[in-house]
Amino acid sequence: MLLRQLTEQVDDTLMAVSSEAMSSSLTVYDYVKTAAKKTPGLKAIAEQLGSLFKAIKTKPAKSAAEPANTPLKQAS
């Protein structure tokens, strides 16, 4: 029971951190796209970032009900 609760808390934390990271990444991408209009060297970077976000967008999202791929190791 305690292990399940801990696993859920870790999953919740991972979800929150991932969400924050994605939000921050999108903010940076927006800044780069805006700056690329006036700074020619940033256009290539904006395009690279755009292709990364497109790749993420087309990836199927993992369901919260799916089990993790890596099993927990037992303490020795």
Residue pairs with C-beta under 8 A, 6 or more apart in sequence:
3 72
7 72
11 64
25 53
26 53
28 49
29 46
29 49
29 50
29 53
32 42
32 45
32 46
32 49
33 46
33 49
33 50
35 42
36 42
36 43
36 45
36 46
